[in-house]
Amino acid sequence: MNRILVLKILEYTWLVVGIACMLMAAYSLNCGDKQQALLFLLFTLVGGFLFMLRRQQRKWAEKNDK
């Protein structure tokens, strides 16, 4: 049970990172810094990918713990 809680925390941490990077990309684009905005968009994609990866890992752990 403790392992699933850790996986859930990691899952939502990556979701927050992805959302924060998306907001920073929008802010950078608004300020006119396209290069920095692209970098934050890349981080958004990485955060989203890691969120989905952690979600699948948590679901697999929940399934195997039953």
NORHUCOR-V54876 format. One line per field, one symbol per residue. phi: phi as a letter, one per 40 degrees, with the letter a starting at -180 (. if undefined). psi: psi as a letter, one per 20 degrees, with the letter a starting at -180 (. if undefined). burial: 1 if it has 9 or more other C-alpha atoms within 8 Angstrom, else 0. Layout:
phi->???
psi->???
burial->???
This chain:
phi->.cccccccccdccccccccccccccccccccgcccccccccccccccccccccccccccccccccc
psi->hhhhgghhghghghgggggghghhggghhhijnhghghghhghgggggghghghghgghgghgii.
burial->000100110111111011101101111110001001111110111111011101101100110000
